[in-house]
Amino acid sequence: MTEIEKLYDLLKKAQEPKGYYFNKDRERVNDLLSSLMQNKERYGYMACPCRLASGDRQSDADIFCPCVYRGPDVQEFGSCYCNLYVTRAWNSGSIPHTYIPERRPASKLPF
Amino acid sequence: MAPVKIYTLSTCSHCKTTKKFLHDCNVVYDAIDVDLLQGEERAAIIEEVKKLNPNCSFPTLLIGDQVIVGFKENEIKEALGI
């Protein structure tokens, strides 16, 4: 079992009971998980791969994956900002796959 | 065709999709992976992105003088005139 497969299984078990499902596009999910592992190596934590991390743990705390914006984004759009975590409706195609706007306020940018 | 510049992150799924889309459309573009930059160069490019897009989110595209934030296929096509 590869490291990505291990991470996939671990997160799936932890997140699905909370109503957060992995995108059914496995290739995209694997790519995002690989990026998360890369960020863990770079910064020491799994910063969101779709946002620019500062490398400062405290400043980046809101964008540790799963980020604090995942809940409201999944609720409003059916997907998190990266399209990693989605709802069942997103995966079944019963809701439109719209672009998820950045919810992180510019005031939180550490640069 | 208007010059195309995109500010991206090497890890970002939307950035990769945007690059692939431009490539598939045979668009010549200049891409900068901001997360791979360091020091003064990084700070200067971040300022450049913030001027175009105060949220400093990625990808940020500059097509001619038009700014598009995110992989918005229809807007990108329209700006490219394709």
Backbone of each chain as ProteinMPNN parsed JSONL, in Angstrom:
{"seq_chain_A": "MTEIEKLYDLLKKAQEPKGYYFNKDRERVNDLLSSLMQNKERYGYMACPCRLASGDRQSDADIFCPCVYRGPDVQEFGSCYCNLYVTRAWNSGSIPHTYIPERRPASKLPF", "coords_chain_A": {"N_chain_A": [[0.842, -1.202, 0.0], [0.612, 2.184, -0.917], [1.917, 5.367, 0.345], [0.106, 7.373, -0.214], [-2.239, 5.936, -0.599], [-2.571, 4.958, 1.962], [-2.983, 7.339, 3.385], [-5.301, 8.179, 2.164], [-7.152, 6.179, 2.954], [-7.093, 6.531, 5.72], [-8.021, 9.181, 6.091], [-10.481, 9.037, 4.836], [-11.894, 7.279, 6.49], [-12.014, 8.84, 8.78], [-13.316, 11.204, 7.972], [-15.657, 10.703, 6.437], [-17.772, 9.813, 8.194], [-18.462, 12.267, 9.219], [-19.73, 13.476, 7.22], [-18.259, 14.39, 5.108], [-17.105, 13.72, 2.007], [-14.69, 12.159, -0.132], [-13.883, 13.575, -3.28], [-15.164, 12.053, -6.194], [-13.471, 11.857, -8.267], [-10.796, 10.243, -8.502], [-8.182, 10.541, -9.371], [-7.698, 13.271, -9.17], [-8.028, 13.557, -6.416], [-5.922, 11.954, -5.453], [-3.781, 13.427, -6.408], [-4.094, 15.787, -4.955], [-3.762, 14.779, -2.369], [-1.145, 13.974, -2.511], [0.056, 16.462, -2.8], [-0.578, 17.505, -0.307], [0.999, 15.909, 1.322], [3.445, 16.723, 0.418], [3.426, 19.378, 1.284], [3.42, 18.911, 4.01], [5.982, 17.99, 4.353], [7.393, 20.264, 3.52], [6.5, 22.372, 5.224], [5.919, 21.292, 7.667], [3.393, 20.799, 8.363], [0.107, 19.957, 7.126], [-0.643, 22.064, 5.008], [-3.215, 23.757, 3.196], [-3.308, 22.827, -0.175], [-4.132, 24.502, -2.175], [-3.766, 27.064, -1.502], [-1.615, 29.812, -0.679], [0.79, 29.113, 1.555], [2.341, 30.478, 4.488], [4.31, 29.42, 5.957], [4.506, 29.893, 8.543], [3.336, 28.54, 11.389], [1.285, 29.466, 13.101], [0.07, 31.591, 11.673], [-0.864, 30.184, 9.529], [-2.743, 28.518, 10.549], [-5.533, 28.469, 10.066], [-5.681, 27.378, 7.582], [-4.856, 24.762, 7.69], [-5.301, 21.552, 6.458], [-8.149, 19.545, 7.137], [-9.411, 22.702, 6.25], [-10.627, 25.658, 8.032], [-12.603, 26.699, 6.553], [-13.848, 24.775, 5.168], [-16.248, 23.606, 6.169], [-18.387, 25.672, 5.922], [-18.129, 26.075, 3.123], [-18.649, 23.55, 1.983], [-21.211, 23.251, 2.849], [-22.521, 25.401, 1.567], [-21.779, 25.208, -1.182], [-21.368, 22.538, -1.744], [-18.852, 21.553, -1.942], [-15.4, 21.668, -0.903], [-12.939, 24.306, -1.073], [-10.802, 23.332, -2.633], [-11.938, 21.234, -4.019], [-11.565, 18.765, -2.882], [-12.842, 17.593, -0.625], [-16.212, 16.743, -0.699], [-19.834, 16.771, -1.071], [-22.267, 14.077, -1.066], [-24.135, 14.721, -2.963], [-22.735, 16.38, -4.711], [-20.927, 14.539, -5.772], [-22.72, 12.838, -7.051], [-23.637, 14.383, -9.018], [-25.929, 15.804, -8.877], [-26.061, 18.385, -8.081], [-24.941, 21.591, -9.279], [-21.541, 21.926, -10.392], [-20.025, 24.357, -9.326], [-17.653, 27.098, -9.398], [-15.696, 27.459, -6.531], [-15.612, 30.19, -4.543], [-12.923, 32.047, -2.971], [-12.993, 31.934, 0.461], [-11.485, 32.643, 2.563], [-10.64, 35.453, 4.389], [-9.032, 38.422, 3.112], [-7.751, 39.77, 5.094], [-6.632, 37.852, 6.664], [-4.383, 37.1, 5.435], [-0.977, 36.455, 5.702], [0.91, 37.976, 4.467]], "CA_chain_A": [[0.0, 0.0, 0.0], [1.444, 3.4, -0.995], [1.64, 6.371, 1.375], [-1.119, 8.083, -0.611], [-3.375, 5.034, -0.313], [-2.733, 4.92, 3.43], [-3.58, 8.617, 3.791], [-6.671, 8.156, 1.632], [-7.968, 5.324, 3.824], [-7.145, 7.135, 7.052], [-8.887, 10.366, 6.057], [-11.837, 8.602, 4.466], [-12.51, 6.722, 7.702], [-12.232, 9.912, 9.756], [-14.135, 12.308, 7.465], [-16.977, 10.304, 5.915], [-18.84, 9.85, 9.212], [-18.842, 13.663, 9.475], [-20.459, 13.971, 6.042], [-17.328, 14.914, 4.095], [-16.683, 12.619, 1.142], [-13.695, 12.504, -1.136], [-14.33, 13.742, -4.652], [-15.092, 10.734, -6.847], [-12.355, 11.934, -9.21], [-9.7, 9.698, -7.684], [-6.903, 11.081, -9.832], [-7.592, 14.602, -8.562], [-7.845, 13.357, -4.975], [-4.549, 11.473, -5.239], [-2.878, 14.537, -6.666], [-4.203, 16.698, -3.806], [-3.159, 14.125, -1.199], [0.299, 14.035, -2.726], [0.431, 17.85, -2.486], [-0.662, 17.666, 1.156], [2.193, 15.271, 1.87], [4.554, 17.61, 0.047], [3.372, 20.522, 2.21], [3.82, 18.42, 5.34], [7.446, 17.974, 4.333], [7.894, 21.637, 3.379], [6.159, 23.291, 6.322], [5.732, 20.582, 8.931], [1.959, 20.569, 8.54], [-0.572, 19.81, 5.843], [-1.314, 23.308, 4.605], [-4.066, 23.636, 2.012], [-2.468, 22.909, -1.383], [-4.673, 25.493, -3.117], [-3.529, 28.406, -0.951], [-0.2, 30.08, -0.431], [1.108, 29.054, 2.984], [3.443, 31.377, 4.841], [5.351, 28.657, 6.648], [4.359, 30.196, 9.973], [2.272, 27.647, 11.85], [0.167, 30.216, 13.68], [-0.62, 32.329, 10.609], [-1.474, 29.242, 8.584], [-3.6, 27.572, 11.278], [-6.88, 28.36, 9.473], [-5.642, 26.634, 6.312], [-4.447, 23.358, 7.836], [-6.362, 20.734, 5.876], [-9.235, 20.324, 6.55], [-9.369, 24.104, 6.675], [-11.811, 26.104, 8.776], [-13.599, 27.159, 5.574], [-14.449, 23.614, 4.523], [-17.631, 23.431, 6.604], [-19.313, 26.57, 5.22], [-18.066, 25.882, 1.666], [-19.355, 22.313, 1.631], [-22.638, 23.512, 3.105], [-23.072, 26.313, 0.566], [-21.515, 24.831, -2.581], [-21.24, 21.088, -1.916], [-17.439, 21.188, -2.099], [-14.427, 22.586, -0.305], [-12.261, 25.191, -2.029], [-9.924, 22.549, -3.526], [-12.695, 20.099, -4.57], [-11.083, 17.51, -2.292], [-13.987, 17.091, 0.136], [-17.473, 17.146, -1.322], [-21.008, 16.065, -0.55], [-22.755, 12.997, -1.934], [-24.858, 15.352, -4.079], [-21.702, 16.841, -5.658], [-20.412, 13.351, -6.471], [-23.739, 12.229, -7.918], [-23.897, 15.319, -10.111], [-27.276, 16.38, -8.751], [-25.914, 19.839, -7.884], [-23.947, 22.085, -10.239], [-20.157, 22.048, -9.922], [-19.643, 25.754, -9.527], [-16.345, 27.488, -8.866], [-15.834, 27.826, -5.109], [-14.822, 31.406, -4.315], [-12.068, 32.062, -1.772], [-13.72, 32.428, 1.632], [-10.511, 33.164, 3.535], [-10.582, 36.907, 4.207], [-7.706, 38.962, 2.785], [-7.139, 40.224, 6.351], [-5.91, 36.717, 7.265], [-3.151, 36.841, 4.689], [0.167, 36.875, 6.503], [1.902, 38.691, 3.665]], "C_chain_A": [[0.884, 1.262, 0.0], [1.073, 4.376, 0.132], [0.336, 7.117, 1.063], [-2.35, 7.225, -0.306], [-3.651, 4.968, 1.181], [-3.434, 6.185, 3.919], [-5.047, 8.674, 3.357], [-7.584, 7.371, 2.581], [-8.176, 5.954, 5.199], [-8.139, 8.303, 7.075], [-10.334, 9.99, 5.731], [-12.589, 8.092, 5.708], [-12.866, 7.824, 8.692], [-13.28, 10.92, 9.277], [-15.532, 11.908, 6.993], [-18.079, 10.306, 6.972], [-19.301, 11.274, 9.528], [-19.571, 14.268, 8.274], [-19.576, 14.58, 4.974], [-16.773, 13.744, 3.289], [-15.582, 13.09, 0.208], [-14.382, 12.65, -2.488], [-14.189, 12.383, -5.355], [-14.0, 10.697, -7.926], [-11.072, 11.543, -8.461], [-8.33, 10.27, -8.079], [-6.641, 12.455, -9.2], [-7.317, 14.483, -7.062], [-6.416, 12.901, -4.68], [-3.532, 12.595, -5.426], [-2.887, 15.517, -5.481], [-3.568, 16.082, -2.562], [-1.63, 14.149, -1.307], [0.82, 15.441, -2.404], [0.391, 18.109, -0.981], [0.575, 17.063, 1.819], [3.442, 16.116, 1.585], [4.6, 18.813, 0.993], [3.774, 20.12, 3.622], [5.35, 18.412, 5.426], [8.028, 19.386, 4.318], [7.717, 22.461, 4.633], [6.061, 22.608, 7.686], [4.267, 20.35, 9.243], [1.297, 20.546, 7.161], [-1.362, 21.069, 5.515], [-2.122, 23.029, 3.343], [-3.21, 23.781, 0.745], [-2.909, 23.988, -2.361], [-4.495, 26.922, -2.616], [-2.043, 28.571, -0.675], [0.051, 30.104, 1.074], [2.299, 29.967, 3.264], [4.616, 30.605, 5.438], [5.329, 28.926, 8.143], [3.112, 29.468, 10.476], [1.033, 28.413, 12.345], [-0.647, 30.954, 12.605], [-1.383, 31.401, 9.669], [-2.515, 28.341, 9.242], [-4.977, 27.401, 10.644], [-6.883, 27.589, 8.153], [-4.953, 25.27, 6.445], [-5.608, 22.543, 7.273], [-6.841, 19.7, 6.898], [-9.295, 21.737, 7.135], [-10.662, 24.522, 7.375], [-12.93, 26.547, 7.822], [-14.331, 25.986, 4.901], [-15.934, 23.471, 4.88], [-18.593, 24.341, 5.853], [-19.285, 26.397, 3.696], [-18.837, 24.632, 1.235], [-20.863, 22.526, 1.816], [-23.245, 24.366, 1.979], [-22.944, 25.791, -0.874], [-21.445, 23.328, -2.832], [-19.801, 20.643, -2.092], [-16.57, 22.16, -1.322], [-13.727, 23.343, -1.429], [-11.441, 24.42, -3.074], [-10.668, 21.479, -4.325], [-12.133, 18.756, -4.082], [-12.239, 16.841, -1.552], [-15.271, 17.646, -0.469], [-18.639, 16.429, -0.636], [-21.371, 14.913, -1.499], [-23.426, 13.589, -3.168], [-23.881, 15.851, -5.141], [-21.224, 15.633, -6.487], [-21.443, 12.731, -7.412], [-24.087, 13.143, -9.089], [-25.274, 15.969, -10.02], [-27.244, 17.87, -8.394], [-24.831, 20.339, -8.841], [-22.551, 22.204, -9.609], [-19.659, 23.465, -10.206], [-18.241, 25.999, -8.96], [-16.535, 27.954, -7.425], [-14.979, 29.087, -4.865], [-14.008, 31.32, -3.021], [-12.831, 32.696, -0.613], [-12.747, 33.02, 2.663], [-10.388, 34.678, 3.335], [-9.152, 37.394, 3.951], [-6.978, 39.405, 4.061], [-6.356, 39.099, 7.042], [-4.595, 36.416, 6.554], [-1.958, 37.329, 5.499], [1.231, 37.618, 5.706], [1.223, 39.809, 2.889]], "O_chain_A": [[1.792, 1.386, 0.821], [0.041, 4.22, 0.784], [-0.433, 7.447, 1.965], [-3.366, 7.723, 0.178], [-4.803, 4.927, 1.615], [-4.346, 6.13, 4.744], [-5.911, 9.155, 4.09], [-8.655, 7.845, 2.96], [-9.269, 5.918, 5.762], [-8.985, 8.396, 7.964], [-11.279, 10.555, 6.282], [-13.751, 8.43, 5.936], [-13.895, 7.754, 9.363], [-14.05, 11.438, 10.086], [-16.481, 12.68, 7.131], [-19.196, 10.744, 6.697], [-20.401, 11.47, 10.044], [-19.978, 15.43, 8.307], [-20.069, 15.214, 4.041], [-16.065, 12.888, 3.82], [-15.538, 14.253, -0.192], [-15.338, 11.938, -2.796], [-13.217, 11.659, -5.137], [-13.653, 9.629, -8.431], [-10.378, 12.378, -7.882], [-7.448, 10.456, -7.24], [-5.532, 12.758, -8.76], [-6.488, 15.206, -6.51], [-5.777, 13.41, -3.759], [-2.549, 12.69, -4.691], [-1.841, 16.009, -5.058], [-2.912, 16.779, -1.788], [-0.925, 14.323, -0.313], [1.888, 15.594, -1.811], [1.223, 18.843, -0.447], [1.128, 17.635, 2.758], [4.358, 16.202, 2.402], [5.671, 19.217, 1.445], [4.395, 20.9, 4.344], [5.928, 18.783, 6.448], [9.011, 19.676, 5.0], [8.633, 23.16, 5.068], [6.114, 23.264, 8.726], [3.935, 19.767, 10.276], [1.845, 21.04, 6.176], [-2.574, 21.136, 5.715], [-1.76, 22.178, 2.53], [-2.467, 24.753, 0.611], [-2.162, 24.354, -3.269], [-4.999, 27.871, -3.217], [-1.317, 27.599, -0.467], [-0.416, 30.999, 1.777], [3.147, 30.196, 2.401], [5.757, 31.067, 5.426], [6.035, 28.278, 8.915], [1.992, 29.743, 10.046], [-0.104, 28.049, 12.045], [-1.878, 30.944, 12.623], [-2.405, 31.775, 9.092], [-3.108, 27.494, 8.575], [-5.537, 26.305, 10.678], [-7.939, 27.193, 7.659], [-4.52, 24.689, 5.451], [-6.768, 22.817, 7.581], [-6.001, 19.021, 7.489], [-9.237, 21.93, 8.349], [-11.668, 23.815, 7.312], [-14.069, 26.746, 8.245], [-15.299, 26.181, 4.167], [-16.77, 23.244, 4.006], [-19.523, 23.853, 5.211], [-20.317, 26.557, 3.044], [-19.58, 24.653, 0.253], [-21.674, 22.036, 1.03], [-24.344, 24.085, 1.503], [-23.87, 25.913, -1.676], [-21.46, 22.884, -3.98], [-19.55, 19.47, -2.365], [-16.938, 23.314, -1.106], [-13.918, 23.036, -2.606], [-11.391, 24.802, -4.243], [-10.083, 20.875, -5.225], [-12.217, 17.745, -4.78], [-12.575, 15.686, -1.81], [-15.399, 18.846, -0.715], [-18.449, 15.6, 0.254], [-20.831, 14.81, -2.6], [-23.314, 13.051, -4.27], [-24.163, 15.758, -6.336], [-21.131, 15.694, -7.713], [-21.086, 12.166, -8.446], [-24.751, 12.725, -10.037], [-25.732, 16.605, -10.969], [-28.279, 18.536, -8.404], [-23.908, 19.597, -9.176], [-22.417, 22.544, -8.433], [-18.97, 23.719, -11.194], [-17.724, 25.218, -8.16], [-17.429, 28.749, -7.136], [-13.754, 29.035, -4.975], [-14.376, 30.599, -2.094], [-13.259, 33.847, -0.694], [-13.147, 33.801, 3.527], [-10.069, 35.135, 2.238], [-8.191, 36.853, 4.498], [-5.748, 39.415, 4.109], [-5.516, 39.363, 7.902], [-3.801, 35.591, 7.006], [-1.927, 38.48, 5.934], [2.327, 37.863, 6.208], [1.885, 40.536, 2.149]]}, "seq_chain_B": "MAPVKIYTLSTCSHCKTTKKFLHDCNVVYDAIDVDLLQGEERAAIIEEVKKLNPNCSFPTLLIGDQVIVGFKENEIKEALGI", "coords_chain_B": {"N_chain_B": [[-3.033, 37.37, -30.358], [-3.806, 38.25, -26.969], [-1.239, 38.85, -24.484], [-0.574, 36.277, -22.089], [-0.476, 35.753, -18.69], [0.054, 33.751, -15.882], [-0.393, 33.348, -12.427], [0.493, 30.972, -10.171], [0.227, 28.058, -7.966], [2.414, 25.423, -7.164], [1.249, 23.218, -6.1], [-1.464, 23.331, -6.405], [-4.702, 22.293, -7.339], [-6.564, 23.587, -9.024], [-4.923, 25.314, -10.339], [-3.317, 23.597, -11.827], [-5.25, 22.491, -13.485], [-5.969, 24.747, -14.923], [-3.586, 25.38, -16.281], [-3.353, 23.109, -17.876], [-5.629, 23.376, -19.421], [-5.066, 25.75, -20.868], [-2.825, 24.902, -22.239], [-3.957, 22.819, -23.763], [-5.509, 24.377, -25.404], [-3.679, 25.445, -26.995], [-2.464, 27.801, -26.157], [-0.008, 30.19, -25.629], [1.695, 30.82, -22.697], [2.828, 32.566, -19.763], [3.923, 31.305, -16.817], [3.994, 31.485, -13.276], [5.053, 29.829, -10.477], [4.235, 30.639, -7.452], [4.646, 29.653, -4.869], [7.065, 28.405, -5.006], [8.96, 30.287, -5.048], [11.403, 32.387, -3.409], [12.38, 34.601, -0.719], [13.196, 37.969, -1.638], [12.289, 37.979, -4.256], [9.985, 36.436, -4.121], [8.424, 38.026, -2.374], [8.1, 40.302, -3.964], [6.649, 39.312, -6.142], [4.338, 38.45, -4.838], [3.272, 40.904, -4.072], [2.683, 41.864, -6.591], [0.671, 40.085, -7.377], [-1.264, 40.676, -5.441], [-1.981, 43.239, -6.167], [-3.424, 42.769, -8.439], [-5.31, 40.994, -7.53], [-6.662, 41.239, -4.605], [-7.187, 39.224, -2.725], [-5.206, 37.46, -3.081], [-5.307, 34.884, -4.224], [-5.232, 31.702, -5.97], [-5.491, 30.05, -9.18], [-4.332, 33.212, -10.449], [-5.101, 34.973, -13.24], [-3.788, 36.899, -15.888], [-4.894, 38.278, -18.648], [-4.096, 39.947, -21.353], [-5.17, 43.005, -20.359], [-6.963, 42.089, -18.631], [-8.16, 40.675, -15.63], [-8.537, 37.484, -14.263], [-9.788, 35.454, -11.768], [-9.219, 32.314, -10.575], [-10.141, 29.064, -11.975], [-12.029, 29.708, -14.364], [-13.574, 28.687, -16.847], [-15.238, 29.634, -19.006], [-15.024, 32.426, -18.829], [-12.301, 32.7, -19.236], [-12.0, 31.713, -21.82], [-13.479, 33.598, -23.203], [-11.995, 35.934, -22.73], [-9.721, 35.241, -24.074], [-10.66, 35.13, -26.574], [-11.528, 32.807, -27.836]], "CA_chain_B": [[-3.67, 37.047, -29.07], [-3.273, 39.034, -25.843], [-0.291, 38.071, -23.675], [-1.219, 35.578, -20.967], [0.42, 35.481, -17.564], [-0.715, 33.18, -14.775], [0.262, 33.177, -11.141], [-0.016, 29.674, -9.725], [0.938, 27.324, -6.911], [2.817, 24.136, -7.739], [0.457, 22.153, -5.486], [-2.894, 23.663, -6.481], [-5.418, 21.53, -8.37], [-7.18, 24.508, -9.994], [-3.823, 25.869, -11.149], [-2.925, 22.554, -12.782], [-6.331, 22.39, -14.474], [-5.889, 25.943, -15.779], [-2.424, 25.222, -17.165], [-3.682, 22.065, -18.857], [-6.625, 23.962, -20.329], [-4.366, 26.682, -21.763], [-1.975, 24.069, -23.097], [-4.84, 22.128, -24.726], [-6.02, 25.386, -26.342], [-2.492, 25.953, -27.704], [-2.191, 29.184, -25.745], [1.332, 30.377, -25.057], [1.509, 31.592, -21.473], [3.949, 32.686, -18.844], [3.39, 30.893, -15.508], [4.911, 31.61, -12.13], [4.65, 29.1, -9.266], [4.641, 31.573, -6.389], [5.098, 28.922, -3.669], [8.436, 27.921, -5.186], [9.87, 31.436, -4.982], [11.887, 32.69, -2.057], [12.992, 35.898, -0.42], [12.717, 39.218, -2.235], [11.556, 37.682, -5.486], [8.668, 35.982, -3.682], [7.704, 39.186, -1.835], [7.755, 41.191, -5.08], [5.579, 38.678, -6.937], [3.116, 38.473, -4.021], [2.734, 42.269, -4.213], [2.139, 41.932, -7.958], [-0.606, 39.344, -7.368], [-2.232, 41.396, -4.602], [-2.48, 44.397, -6.92], [-4.416, 42.257, -9.397], [-6.316, 40.219, -6.808], [-6.333, 41.487, -3.194], [-7.265, 37.988, -1.94], [-3.975, 36.708, -3.355], [-5.677, 33.484, -4.407], [-4.617, 31.134, -7.17], [-4.649, 30.85, -10.059], [-4.727, 34.547, -10.889], [-4.7, 35.085, -14.643], [-3.789, 38.219, -16.504], [-4.996, 38.091, -20.098], [-4.092, 41.349, -21.775], [-5.278, 43.758, -19.108], [-8.106, 41.531, -17.896], [-7.789, 39.77, -14.545], [-9.508, 36.43, -13.954], [-9.358, 34.716, -10.588], [-9.75, 30.95, -10.55], [-10.338, 28.403, -13.263], [-13.374, 30.001, -14.868], [-13.336, 28.337, -18.245], [-15.93, 30.5, -19.966], [-14.413, 33.768, -18.778], [-10.959, 32.605, -19.83], [-12.206, 31.579, -23.272], [-13.95, 34.896, -23.711], [-10.869, 36.868, -22.705], [-8.767, 34.81, -25.105], [-11.325, 35.228, -27.869], [-11.589, 31.474, -28.47]], "C_chain_B": [[-3.009, 37.838, -27.938], [-2.257, 38.198, -25.055], [-0.977, 37.486, -22.443], [-0.175, 35.278, -19.892], [-0.423, 34.836, -16.468], [0.17, 32.966, -13.554], [-0.358, 31.93, -10.516], [0.725, 29.178, -8.485], [1.25, 25.948, -7.484], [1.938, 22.993, -7.239], [-1.052, 22.264, -5.748], [-3.598, 22.98, -7.651], [-6.021, 22.447, -9.44], [-6.114, 25.109, -10.913], [-3.411, 24.868, -12.215], [-3.97, 22.421, -13.883], [-6.252, 23.558, -15.455], [-4.737, 25.824, -16.771], [-2.73, 24.203, -18.262], [-4.656, 22.608, -19.905], [-5.942, 24.88, -21.353], [-3.496, 25.905, -22.762], [-2.82, 23.394, -24.189], [-5.396, 23.101, -25.775], [-4.881, 26.01, -27.157], [-2.198, 27.418, -27.399], [-0.778, 29.248, -25.152], [1.161, 31.258, -23.818], [2.774, 31.574, -20.631], [3.4, 32.348, -17.459], [4.446, 31.039, -14.42], [4.33, 30.841, -10.946], [5.148, 29.89, -8.053], [5.176, 30.847, -5.148], [6.546, 28.446, -3.789], [9.46, 29.058, -5.13], [10.3, 31.682, -3.541], [12.338, 34.136, -1.947], [12.347, 37.074, -1.131], [11.879, 38.975, -3.485], [10.112, 37.285, -5.144], [7.821, 37.17, -3.2], [7.244, 40.108, -2.974], [6.603, 40.612, -5.898], [4.267, 38.668, -6.156], [2.464, 39.854, -4.118], [2.06, 42.44, -5.572], [0.762, 41.255, -8.001], [-1.66, 40.132, -6.593], [-2.797, 42.629, -5.296], [-3.579, 43.96, -7.887], [-5.605, 41.637, -8.679], [-5.999, 40.316, -5.314], [-6.407, 40.248, -2.305], [-6.023, 37.124, -2.105], [-4.266, 35.207, -3.451], [-5.21, 33.026, -5.788], [-5.553, 30.151, -7.878], [-5.217, 32.259, -10.25], [-4.186, 34.692, -12.307], [-4.748, 36.536, -15.087], [-3.758, 37.991, -18.012], [-5.15, 39.476, -20.706], [-4.113, 42.184, -20.517], [-6.457, 43.259, -18.268], [-7.646, 40.503, -16.848], [-8.905, 38.745, -14.327], [-8.95, 35.622, -12.787], [-10.029, 33.349, -10.604], [-9.913, 30.368, -11.938], [-11.79, 28.594, -13.693], [-13.291, 29.892, -16.386], [-13.973, 29.312, -19.23], [-15.335, 31.906, -20.016], [-13.045, 33.773, -19.456], [-11.072, 32.547, -21.355], [-12.582, 32.92, -23.883], [-12.796, 35.901, -23.791], [-9.843, 36.527, -23.777], [-9.335, 34.958, -26.51], [-11.342, 33.891, -28.601], [-12.909, 30.765, -28.167]], "O_chain_B": [[-1.799, 38.065, -27.953], [-2.396, 36.978, -24.966], [-1.845, 38.116, -21.838], [0.851, 34.646, -20.145], [-1.508, 35.328, -16.158], [1.298, 32.481, -13.638], [-1.575, 31.842, -10.354], [1.697, 29.778, -8.026], [0.436, 25.376, -8.208], [1.877, 21.931, -7.86], [-1.82, 21.386, -5.354], [-3.158, 23.071, -8.797], [-5.991, 22.12, -10.626], [-6.358, 25.375, -12.09], [-3.182, 25.236, -13.367], [-3.636, 22.262, -15.057], [-6.443, 23.386, -16.659], [-4.89, 26.128, -17.954], [-2.402, 24.415, -19.429], [-4.529, 22.34, -21.099], [-6.21, 24.793, -22.551], [-3.448, 26.215, -23.952], [-2.458, 23.393, -25.365], [-5.714, 22.699, -26.895], [-5.085, 26.966, -27.905], [-1.746, 28.171, -28.261], [-0.416, 28.452, -24.285], [0.549, 32.324, -23.891], [3.644, 30.713, -20.764], [2.501, 33.034, -16.972], [5.626, 30.754, -14.626], [3.243, 31.163, -10.466], [6.319, 29.817, -7.682], [6.054, 31.362, -4.456], [7.179, 28.123, -2.784], [10.668, 28.822, -5.16], [9.649, 31.245, -2.591], [12.634, 34.797, -2.943], [11.124, 37.172, -1.22], [10.895, 39.67, -3.738], [9.159, 37.731, -5.782], [6.655, 37.302, -3.571], [6.129, 40.628, -2.944], [5.692, 41.336, -6.299], [3.199, 38.855, -6.739], [1.243, 39.959, -4.234], [1.011, 43.073, -5.688], [-0.184, 41.783, -8.584], [-2.806, 40.245, -7.029], [-3.938, 43.021, -5.054], [-4.54, 44.692, -8.122], [-6.745, 41.728, -9.134], [-5.165, 39.565, -4.808], [-5.772, 40.206, -1.252], [-5.817, 36.17, -1.355], [-3.579, 34.381, -2.852], [-4.848, 33.831, -6.646], [-6.342, 29.481, -7.212], [-6.43, 32.462, -10.215], [-2.987, 34.554, -12.551], [-5.64, 37.294, -14.705], [-2.748, 37.572, -18.577], [-6.203, 40.103, -20.589], [-3.201, 42.1, -19.695], [-6.889, 43.92, -17.324], [-6.861, 39.599, -17.136], [-10.076, 39.107, -14.22], [-7.806, 35.169, -12.81], [-11.255, 33.245, -10.641], [-9.835, 31.075, -12.943], [-12.655, 27.759, -13.424], [-12.988, 30.852, -17.094], [-13.324, 29.761, -20.176], [-15.164, 32.494, -21.084], [-12.681, 34.721, -20.152], [-10.346, 33.23, -22.077], [-12.074, 33.316, -24.932], [-12.642, 36.617, -24.781], [-9.178, 37.41, -24.319], [-8.606, 34.919, -27.501], [-11.192, 33.837, -29.822], [-13.124, 29.641, -28.621]]}, "name": "protein", "num_of_chains": 2, "seq": "MTEIEKLYDLLKKAQEPKGYYFNKDRERVNDLLSSLMQNKERYGYMACPCRLASGDRQSDADIFCPCVYRGPDVQEFGSCYCNLYVTRAWNSGSIPHTYIPERRPASKLPFMAPVKIYTLSTCSHCKTTKKFLHDCNVVYDAIDVDLLQGEERAAIIEEVKKLNPNCSFPTLLIGDQVIVGFKENEIKEALGI"}
